[in-house]
Amino acid sequence: MKRQLTTLLLASAMSVLVNAHGAQLLVGSYTDGSSEGIYRYAFNSESGQIDANPLQVLKSENPSWLTLSVDNRLLFAVNENGAGKGQASSFAISKDGGLKPLNQISSGGDEPTHASLSHDQRYLLVANYGVQPDPGGSLSVLPVAKDGKLSASVQQDRHKASGANPQRQAGPHVHSVVPSPDGHFVFASDLGADKVFIYRYDGASPKHPLSPANPPSIDLPPGSGPRHLLFSSDGKQAYLTLEMSAQVVVFEHNDGKLIERQRLPLTEQNDASAKAAGALHLSADGRFLYVSNRGTANELLVFAVDEDTGKLMQVQRRSVEGDHPREFALDPTGKFLLVANQKSNEIVVIRRDPRSGMLGETLQKLPQSAPSDLKFID
């Protein structure tokens, strides 16, 4: 056993050494301005620098969210177009990281903003935000063929809006869809309904893979606007951003049930313009949670995660040095954090201390028109 463990550790160390100097960064971006869509960059994992000259540019209309298959051989993008024009796109990824378009189909709704793959990689689960209250947003389930191509939605679910905020919650607005780590459940956060809807997943039921769990949803405070949900690697905890109230919630998770254990504010400002919670990501070791707040705040918050309870303690608040941090990503080494500042049209690279979790100096500001999402291929 010790010899096997030593062999695995050596193999892991060699892998780290081989990949130490570089990874590839995929950037989705809104195309209302000068952006072409999807960009592929070389990233230096030693210096934290993005090569300003992209390795590849793919024309793709408003790719607001990027999803990688578990083996990094497929890329899916949702194209955030409205009025019946929402789409989902599929790409093959070659061994050198090159992207090749496979197909593009309807996302089954308007303004898709998020997607994830089911645990068995058989379906792309799409969150159609749906800006207009009628018909509003929806959850769509798109089959993924063995060759990576997408097929038309086999299931669509639309929730009932809370109406707590007449301007923003007159209709349902599904903002994210994520599977549980064990693959048995799917969770849809609906900003317009002030609920997270919970489904059982059955990949063997091709016409209706999702069915309501028991309970079928959990309630969040009226007008809070749930946005993105994230699970710990062992699935025992889940973390949720509440966009409209600018809060982060900690849940205990067990067999599809979420029990709230903590709720923390992301800003001390009472002005609604400072409340626009966005993305959240855990460090690879699970010791730190990072959360973005947009609006007039434009900050990243760093929380230490209690290893027993999953509860959070704030350890840092840092400016993103830009406007509207829609998404961010930790690089594969954990030494850098990259922020997609959508409205100031740039990607900001910040040094990170893996031991303390703290964010340090800004290393680079790369001009990029309206970046929406960042994903690494290593």
MIVO-287381 format. One record per residue (C-alpha): residue number from 1; x, y, z. Coordinates in nm, 2 decimals. Layout:
N
+-----+--------+--------+--------+
: pos :     c1 :     c2 :     c3 :
+-----+--------+--------+--------+
: NUM :      X :      Y :      Z :
...
+-----+--------+--------+--------+
//
This chain:
378
+-----+--------+--------+--------+
: pos :     c1 :     c2 :     c3 :
+-----+--------+--------+--------+
:   1 :   0.00 :   0.00 :   0.00 :
:   2 :   0.28 :   0.24 :   0.09 :
:   3 :   0.46 :   0.17 :  -0.23 :
:   4 :   0.14 :   0.24 :  -0.43 :
:   5 :   0.09 :   0.56 :  -0.24 :
:   6 :   0.45 :   0.67 :  -0.31 :
:   7 :   0.40 :   0.59 :  -0.68 :
:   8 :   0.08 :   0.80 :  -0.70 :
:   9 :   0.25 :   1.09 :  -0.52 :
:  10 :   0.54 :   1.08 :  -0.75 :
:  11 :   0.32 :   1.07 :  -1.05 :
:  12 :   0.12 :   1.36 :  -0.92 :
:  13 :   0.44 :   1.56 :  -0.85 :
:  14 :   0.56 :   1.49 :  -1.21 :
:  15 :   0.23 :   1.60 :  -1.35 :
:  16 :   0.26 :   1.93 :  -1.15 :
:  17 :   0.62 :   1.98 :  -1.28 :
:  18 :   0.52 :   1.91 :  -1.64 :
:  19 :   0.23 :   2.16 :  -1.62 :
:  20 :   0.41 :   2.41 :  -1.40 :
:  21 :   0.48 :   2.67 :  -1.67 :
:  22 :   0.15 :   2.69 :  -1.84 :
:  23 :  -0.22 :   2.63 :  -1.88 :
:  24 :  -0.47 :   2.75 :  -2.13 :
:  25 :  -0.74 :   3.00 :  -2.04 :
:  26 :  -1.08 :   3.01 :  -2.21 :
:  27 :  -1.27 :   3.33 :  -2.21 :
:  28 :  -1.64 :   3.38 :  -2.29 :
:  29 :  -1.75 :   3.73 :  -2.37 :
:  30 :  -2.05 :   3.94 :  -2.47 :
:  31 :  -2.05 :   4.04 :  -2.84 :
:  32 :  -2.25 :   4.36 :  -2.83 :
:  33 :  -1.92 :   4.55 :  -2.86 :
:  34 :  -1.59 :   4.45 :  -3.03 :
:  35 :  -1.57 :   4.09 :  -2.90 :
:  36 :  -1.59 :   3.80 :  -3.13 :
:  37 :  -1.71 :   3.55 :  -2.86 :
:  38 :  -1.47 :   3.28 :  -2.73 :
:  39 :  -1.10 :   3.34 :  -2.68 :
:  40 :  -0.83 :   3.09 :  -2.60 :
:  41 :  -0.51 :   3.23 :  -2.43 :
:  42 :  -0.18 :   3.09 :  -2.31 :
:  43 :  -0.14 :   3.14 :  -1.93 :
:  44 :   0.20 :   3.13 :  -1.76 :
:  45 :   0.16 :   2.96 :  -1.43 :
:  46 :   0.50 :   3.08 :  -1.31 :
:  47 :   0.45 :   3.46 :  -1.37 :
:  48 :   0.07 :   3.48 :  -1.37 :
:  49 :   0.07 :   3.65 :  -1.71 :
:  50 :  -0.18 :   3.60 :  -1.98 :
:  51 :  -0.03 :   3.62 :  -2.33 :
:  52 :  -0.19 :   3.92 :  -2.49 :
:  53 :  -0.21 :   3.74 :  -2.83 :
:  54 :  -0.49 :   3.48 :  -2.82 :
:  55 :  -0.41 :   3.13 :  -2.94 :
:  56 :  -0.75 :   3.11 :  -3.10 :
:  57 :  -1.07 :   3.32 :  -3.15 :
:  58 :  -1.40 :   3.17 :  -3.22 :
:  59 :  -1.70 :   3.36 :  -3.34 :
:  60 :  -1.99 :   3.28 :  -3.10 :
:  61 :  -2.27 :   3.52 :  -3.01 :
:  62 :  -2.29 :   3.62 :  -2.64 :
:  63 :  -2.13 :   3.31 :  -2.49 :
:  64 :  -2.22 :   3.40 :  -2.13 :
:  65 :  -2.12 :   3.07 :  -1.97 :
:  66 :  -1.86 :   2.80 :  -2.05 :
:  67 :  -1.89 :   2.43 :  -1.93 :
:  68 :  -1.61 :   2.18 :  -1.97 :
:  69 :  -1.66 :   1.80 :  -1.98 :
:  70 :  -1.50 :   1.61 :  -1.70 :
:  71 :  -1.22 :   1.49 :  -1.93 :
:  72 :  -1.16 :   1.83 :  -2.08 :
:  73 :  -1.24 :   1.70 :  -2.43 :
:  74 :  -1.56 :   1.89 :  -2.48 :
:  75 :  -1.66 :   2.25 :  -2.43 :
:  76 :  -2.02 :   2.38 :  -2.41 :
:  77 :  -2.13 :   2.74 :  -2.43 :
:  78 :  -2.47 :   2.90 :  -2.37 :
:  79 :  -2.54 :   3.19 :  -2.60 :
:  80 :  -2.73 :   3.46 :  -2.40 :
:  81 :  -2.97 :   3.57 :  -2.67 :
:  82 :  -3.33 :   3.67 :  -2.61 :
:  83 :  -3.67 :   3.66 :  -2.79 :
:  84 :  -3.66 :   3.29 :  -2.88 :
:  85 :  -3.29 :   3.31 :  -2.98 :
:  86 :  -3.12 :   3.15 :  -2.68 :
:  87 :  -2.88 :   2.88 :  -2.79 :
:  88 :  -2.63 :   2.62 :  -2.67 :
:  89 :  -2.31 :   2.54 :  -2.86 :
:  90 :  -2.08 :   2.24 :  -2.85 :
:  91 :  -1.71 :   2.23 :  -2.93 :
:  92 :  -1.45 :   1.95 :  -2.94 :
:  93 :  -1.11 :   2.02 :  -2.77 :
:  94 :  -0.80 :   1.87 :  -2.92 :
:  95 :  -0.50 :   1.75 :  -2.72 :
:  96 :  -0.33 :   2.09 :  -2.78 :
:  97 :  -0.64 :   2.28 :  -2.66 :
:  98 :  -0.77 :   2.38 :  -3.00 :
:  99 :  -1.14 :   2.42 :  -3.03 :
: 100 :  -1.35 :   2.29 :  -3.31 :
: 101 :  -1.73 :   2.37 :  -3.34 :
: 102 :  -1.95 :   2.07 :  -3.34 :
: 103 :  -2.31 :   2.20 :  -3.34 :
: 104 :  -2.54 :   2.47 :  -3.20 :
: 105 :  -2.91 :   2.43 :  -3.11 :
: 106 :  -3.18 :   2.62 :  -2.93 :
: 107 :  -3.13 :   2.64 :  -2.55 :
: 108 :  -3.51 :   2.60 :  -2.51 :
: 109 :  -3.55 :   2.95 :  -2.37 :
: 110 :  -3.43 :   3.31 :  -2.36 :
: 111 :  -3.11 :   3.45 :  -2.23 :
: 112 :  -2.94 :   3.13 :  -2.10 :
: 113 :  -2.68 :   3.24 :  -1.84 :
: 114 :  -2.55 :   2.91 :  -1.69 :
: 115 :  -2.51 :   2.54 :  -1.77 :
: 116 :  -2.37 :   2.23 :  -1.62 :
: 117 :  -2.33 :   1.87 :  -1.72 :
: 118 :  -2.51 :   1.59 :  -1.54 :
: 119 :  -2.28 :   1.37 :  -1.33 :
: 120 :  -2.29 :   1.10 :  -1.60 :
: 121 :  -2.22 :   1.36 :  -1.88 :
: 122 :  -2.53 :   1.26 :  -2.06 :
: 123 :  -2.72 :   1.59 :  -2.04 :
: 124 :  -2.64 :   1.96 :  -2.05 :
: 125 :  -2.86 :   2.13 :  -1.79 :
: 126 :  -2.93 :   2.49 :  -1.90 :
: 127 :  -3.05 :   2.78 :  -1.69 :
: 128 :  -3.25 :   3.01 :  -1.92 :
: 129 :  -3.27 :   3.34 :  -1.73 :
: 130 :  -3.55 :   3.49 :  -1.94 :
: 131 :  -3.54 :   3.86 :  -1.90 :
: 132 :  -3.90 :   3.92 :  -1.99 :
: 133 :  -4.15 :   3.81 :  -1.71 :
: 134 :  -4.37 :   3.64 :  -1.97 :
: 135 :  -4.28 :   3.36 :  -2.03 :
: 136 :  -3.98 :   3.42 :  -1.80 :
: 137 :  -3.70 :   3.18 :  -1.74 :
: 138 :  -3.68 :   2.80 :  -1.75 :
: 139 :  -3.47 :   2.50 :  -1.69 :
: 140 :  -3.39 :   2.29 :  -2.01 :
: 141 :  -3.23 :   1.95 :  -2.04 :
: 142 :  -3.03 :   1.89 :  -2.36 :
: 143 :  -2.90 :   1.54 :  -2.45 :
: 144 :  -2.53 :   1.51 :  -2.52 :
: 145 :  -2.43 :   1.25 :  -2.78 :
: 146 :  -2.12 :   1.04 :  -2.75 :
: 147 :  -1.96 :   1.26 :  -3.02 :
: 148 :  -2.04 :   1.57 :  -2.81 :
: 149 :  -2.32 :   1.71 :  -3.02 :
: 150 :  -2.63 :   1.85 :  -2.85 :
: 151 :  -2.99 :   1.75 :  -2.92 :
: 152 :  -3.31 :   1.94 :  -2.87 :
: 153 :  -3.44 :   1.98 :  -2.51 :
: 154 :  -3.62 :   1.67 :  -2.38 :
: 155 :  -3.75 :   1.85 :  -2.07 :
: 156 :  -3.83 :   2.20 :  -1.97 :
: 157 :  -3.94 :   2.33 :  -1.63 :
: 158 :  -4.08 :   2.68 :  -1.55 :
: 159 :  -4.13 :   2.79 :  -1.19 :
: 160 :  -4.37 :   3.04 :  -1.03 :
: 161 :  -4.23 :   3.39 :  -0.95 :
: 162 :  -4.24 :   3.53 :  -0.60 :
: 163 :  -4.33 :   3.88 :  -0.71 :
: 164 :  -4.15 :   4.02 :  -0.40 :
: 165 :  -3.97 :   4.27 :  -0.62 :
: 166 :  -4.22 :   4.39 :  -0.89 :
: 167 :  -3.94 :   4.50 :  -1.12 :
: 168 :  -3.71 :   4.21 :  -1.10 :
: 169 :  -3.93 :   3.92 :  -0.99 :
: 170 :  -4.25 :   3.95 :  -1.19 :
: 171 :  -4.14 :   3.62 :  -1.37 :
: 172 :  -3.92 :   3.32 :  -1.30 :
: 173 :  -3.55 :   3.37 :  -1.37 :
: 174 :  -3.35 :   3.05 :  -1.34 :
: 175 :  -2.99 :   3.17 :  -1.29 :
: 176 :  -2.79 :   2.84 :  -1.23 :
: 177 :  -2.84 :   2.47 :  -1.25 :
: 178 :  -2.59 :   2.23 :  -1.07 :
: 179 :  -2.59 :   1.86 :  -0.99 :
: 180 :  -2.50 :   1.73 :  -0.65 :
: 181 :  -2.15 :   1.57 :  -0.63 :
: 182 :  -2.30 :   1.22 :  -0.60 :
: 183 :  -2.51 :   1.29 :  -0.92 :
: 184 :  -2.84 :   1.19 :  -0.76 :
: 185 :  -2.99 :   1.54 :  -0.75 :
: 186 :  -3.00 :   1.86 :  -0.95 :
: 187 :  -3.05 :   2.21 :  -0.80 :
: 188 :  -3.19 :   2.51 :  -0.99 :
: 189 :  -3.15 :   2.85 :  -0.83 :
: 190 :  -3.44 :   3.08 :  -0.94 :
: 191 :  -3.38 :   3.45 :  -0.88 :
: 192 :  -3.74 :   3.54 :  -0.97 :
: 193 :  -3.89 :   3.28 :  -0.74 :
: 194 :  -3.67 :   3.33 :  -0.43 :
: 195 :  -3.63 :   2.95 :  -0.42 :
: 196 :  -3.38 :   2.67 :  -0.50 :
: 197 :  -3.57 :   2.39 :  -0.68 :
: 198 :  -3.45 :   2.04 :  -0.61 :
: 199 :  -3.49 :   1.75 :  -0.86 :
: 200 :  -3.40 :   1.38 :  -0.85 :
: 201 :  -3.19 :   1.28 :  -1.15 :
: 202 :  -3.25 :   0.96 :  -1.35 :
: 203 :  -3.02 :   0.93 :  -1.65 :
: 204 :  -3.20 :   0.61 :  -1.75 :
: 205 :  -3.52 :   0.81 :  -1.82 :
: 206 :  -3.44 :   0.98 :  -2.15 :
: 207 :  -3.77 :   1.16 :  -2.19 :
: 208 :  -3.79 :   1.29 :  -1.83 :
: 209 :  -3.46 :   1.27 :  -1.64 :
: 210 :  -3.56 :   1.52 :  -1.37 :
: 211 :  -3.85 :   1.47 :  -1.12 :
: 212 :  -3.93 :   1.68 :  -0.81 :
: 213 :  -3.74 :   1.57 :  -0.50 :
: 214 :  -3.89 :   1.57 :  -0.15 :
: 215 :  -3.90 :   1.85 :  -0.06 :
: 216 :  -3.92 :   2.00 :  -0.42 :
: 217 :  -3.77 :   2.33 :  -0.32 :
: 218 :  -3.63 :   2.55 :  -0.04 :
: 219 :  -3.74 :   2.90 :   0.03 :
: 220 :  -3.51 :   3.20 :   0.05 :
: 221 :  -3.60 :   3.54 :   0.19 :
: 222 :  -3.85 :   3.74 :  -0.02 :
: 223 :  -3.66 :   3.97 :  -0.26 :
: 224 :  -3.32 :   3.80 :  -0.20 :
: 225 :  -3.28 :   3.66 :  -0.55 :
: 226 :  -3.08 :   3.33 :  -0.54 :
: 227 :  -2.81 :   3.32 :  -0.81 :
: 228 :  -2.53 :   3.06 :  -0.80 :
: 229 :  -2.50 :   2.74 :  -0.59 :
: 230 :  -2.17 :   2.56 :  -0.52 :
: 231 :  -2.11 :   2.23 :  -0.34 :
: 232 :  -1.80 :   2.13 :  -0.14 :
: 233 :  -1.61 :   1.84 :  -0.30 :
: 234 :  -1.76 :   1.59 :  -0.05 :
: 235 :  -2.11 :   1.72 :  -0.10 :
: 236 :  -2.17 :   1.78 :   0.27 :
: 237 :  -2.20 :   2.16 :   0.24 :
: 238 :  -2.34 :   2.39 :  -0.03 :
: 239 :  -2.29 :   2.77 :  -0.07 :
: 240 :  -2.53 :   3.01 :  -0.24 :
: 241 :  -2.51 :   3.37 :  -0.34 :
: 242 :  -2.82 :   3.58 :  -0.30 :
: 243 :  -2.78 :   3.84 :  -0.57 :
: 244 :  -3.04 :   4.10 :  -0.47 :
: 245 :  -2.97 :   4.10 :  -0.10 :
: 246 :  -2.59 :   4.06 :  -0.15 :
: 247 :  -2.55 :   3.76 :   0.09 :
: 248 :  -2.38 :   3.42 :   0.09 :
: 249 :  -2.56 :   3.13 :   0.25 :
: 250 :  -2.41 :   2.81 :   0.40 :
: 251 :  -2.62 :   2.49 :   0.38 :
: 252 :  -2.57 :   2.15 :   0.53 :
: 253 :  -2.65 :   1.90 :   0.25 :
: 254 :  -2.76 :   1.54 :   0.30 :
: 255 :  -2.94 :   1.33 :   0.03 :
: 256 :  -3.08 :   1.62 :  -0.16 :
: 257 :  -3.19 :   1.82 :   0.14 :
: 258 :  -3.05 :   2.16 :   0.22 :
: 259 :  -3.05 :   2.30 :   0.58 :
: 260 :  -2.94 :   2.66 :   0.63 :
: 261 :  -2.66 :   2.69 :   0.88 :
: 262 :  -2.53 :   3.05 :   0.82 :
: 263 :  -2.61 :   3.36 :   0.62 :
: 264 :  -2.35 :   3.64 :   0.59 :
: 265 :  -2.37 :   3.99 :   0.42 :
: 266 :  -2.13 :   4.08 :   0.15 :
: 267 :  -2.15 :   4.45 :   0.20 :
: 268 :  -2.22 :   4.69 :   0.49 :
: 269 :  -2.38 :   4.94 :   0.25 :
: 270 :  -2.76 :   4.96 :   0.26 :
: 271 :  -2.79 :   5.11 :  -0.08 :
: 272 :  -2.94 :   4.86 :  -0.33 :
: 273 :  -2.69 :   4.97 :  -0.59 :
: 274 :  -2.41 :   4.81 :  -0.38 :
: 275 :  -2.60 :   4.47 :  -0.36 :
: 276 :  -2.53 :   4.25 :  -0.66 :
: 277 :  -2.37 :   3.92 :  -0.55 :
: 278 :  -2.23 :   3.72 :  -0.83 :
: 279 :  -1.99 :   3.43 :  -0.86 :
: 280 :  -1.84 :   3.21 :  -0.59 :
: 281 :  -1.57 :   2.95 :  -0.60 :
: 282 :  -1.38 :   2.73 :  -0.35 :
: 283 :  -1.01 :   2.68 :  -0.35 :
: 284 :  -0.90 :   2.34 :  -0.46 :
: 285 :  -0.83 :   2.23 :  -0.10 :
: 286 :  -1.17 :   2.36 :   0.02 :
: 287 :  -1.02 :   2.58 :   0.28 :
: 288 :  -1.13 :   2.91 :   0.13 :
: 289 :  -1.44 :   3.05 :  -0.04 :
: 290 :  -1.42 :   3.35 :  -0.27 :
: 291 :  -1.73 :   3.55 :  -0.36 :
: 292 :  -1.78 :   3.85 :  -0.59 :
: 293 :  -2.01 :   4.15 :  -0.53 :
: 294 :  -2.07 :   4.38 :  -0.82 :
: 295 :  -2.28 :   4.70 :  -0.84 :
: 296 :  -2.11 :   5.00 :  -0.68 :
: 297 :  -1.92 :   4.77 :  -0.45 :
: 298 :  -1.71 :   4.58 :  -0.70 :
: 299 :  -1.53 :   4.36 :  -0.45 :
: 300 :  -1.40 :   4.01 :  -0.38 :
: 301 :  -1.46 :   3.87 :  -0.04 :
: 302 :  -1.24 :   3.59 :   0.10 :
: 303 :  -1.38 :   3.35 :   0.36 :
: 304 :  -1.20 :   3.08 :   0.56 :
: 305 :  -1.40 :   2.76 :   0.57 :
: 306 :  -1.44 :   2.57 :   0.89 :
: 307 :  -1.32 :   2.21 :   0.81 :
: 308 :  -1.59 :   2.05 :   1.04 :
: 309 :  -1.90 :   2.26 :   0.99 :
: 310 :  -1.83 :   2.44 :   0.66 :
: 311 :  -1.92 :   2.77 :   0.82 :
: 312 :  -1.74 :   3.09 :   0.70 :
: 313 :  -1.53 :   3.35 :   0.86 :
: 314 :  -1.44 :   3.66 :   0.65 :
: 315 :  -1.07 :   3.72 :   0.63 :
: 316 :  -1.04 :   3.97 :   0.35 :
: 317 :  -1.23 :   4.22 :   0.14 :
: 318 :  -1.05 :   4.34 :  -0.18 :
: 319 :  -1.14 :   4.57 :  -0.47 :
: 320 :  -1.15 :   4.40 :  -0.81 :
: 321 :  -1.00 :   4.72 :  -0.96 :
: 322 :  -1.27 :   4.73 :  -1.22 :
: 323 :  -1.64 :   4.73 :  -1.29 :
: 324 :  -1.88 :   4.44 :  -1.26 :
: 325 :  -1.68 :   4.12 :  -1.17 :
: 326 :  -1.93 :   3.88 :  -1.34 :
: 327 :  -1.70 :   3.58 :  -1.30 :
: 328 :  -1.36 :   3.49 :  -1.17 :
: 329 :  -1.14 :   3.18 :  -1.16 :
: 330 :  -0.85 :   3.03 :  -0.96 :
: 331 :  -0.57 :   2.90 :  -1.18 :
: 332 :  -0.47 :   2.53 :  -1.16 :
: 333 :  -0.17 :   2.61 :  -0.93 :
: 334 :  -0.38 :   2.81 :  -0.69 :
: 335 :  -0.13 :   3.10 :  -0.70 :
: 336 :  -0.34 :   3.34 :  -0.90 :
: 337 :  -0.70 :   3.45 :  -0.92 :
: 338 :  -0.84 :   3.60 :  -1.24 :
: 339 :  -1.14 :   3.84 :  -1.25 :
: 340 :  -1.36 :   3.90 :  -1.55 :
: 341 :  -1.46 :   4.27 :  -1.51 :
: 342 :  -1.74 :   4.28 :  -1.76 :
: 343 :  -1.82 :   4.65 :  -1.77 :
: 344 :  -1.46 :   4.78 :  -1.75 :
: 345 :  -1.36 :   4.54 :  -2.03 :
: 346 :  -1.06 :   4.36 :  -1.88 :
: 347 :  -0.93 :   4.05 :  -1.71 :
: 348 :  -0.75 :   4.13 :  -1.39 :
: 349 :  -0.48 :   3.89 :  -1.26 :
: 350 :  -0.43 :   3.89 :  -0.88 :
: 351 :  -0.16 :   3.71 :  -0.69 :
: 352 :  -0.29 :   3.46 :  -0.42 :
: 353 :  -0.12 :   3.30 :  -0.12 :
: 354 :  -0.24 :   2.93 :  -0.12 :
: 355 :  -0.16 :   2.89 :   0.25 :
: 356 :  -0.34 :   3.20 :   0.39 :
: 357 :  -0.59 :   3.23 :   0.10 :
: 358 :  -0.52 :   3.60 :   0.09 :
: 359 :  -0.52 :   3.80 :  -0.23 :
: 360 :  -0.22 :   4.02 :  -0.30 :
: 361 :  -0.09 :   4.25 :  -0.57 :
: 362 :  -0.24 :   4.30 :  -0.91 :
: 363 :  -0.01 :   4.15 :  -1.17 :
: 364 :  -0.19 :   4.22 :  -1.50 :
: 365 :  -0.49 :   4.40 :  -1.65 :
: 366 :  -0.56 :   4.25 :  -1.99 :
: 367 :  -0.80 :   4.44 :  -2.22 :
: 368 :  -1.09 :   4.21 :  -2.31 :
: 369 :  -1.42 :   4.33 :  -2.43 :
: 370 :  -1.71 :   4.24 :  -2.19 :
: 371 :  -1.57 :   3.91 :  -2.05 :
: 372 :  -1.84 :   3.69 :  -1.90 :
: 373 :  -1.67 :   3.37 :  -1.79 :
: 374 :  -1.33 :   3.21 :  -1.74 :
: 375 :  -1.23 :   2.85 :  -1.75 :
: 376 :  -0.89 :   2.68 :  -1.74 :
: 377 :  -0.77 :   2.38 :  -1.95 :
: 378 :  -0.45 :   2.23 :  -1.80 :
+-----+--------+--------+--------+
//
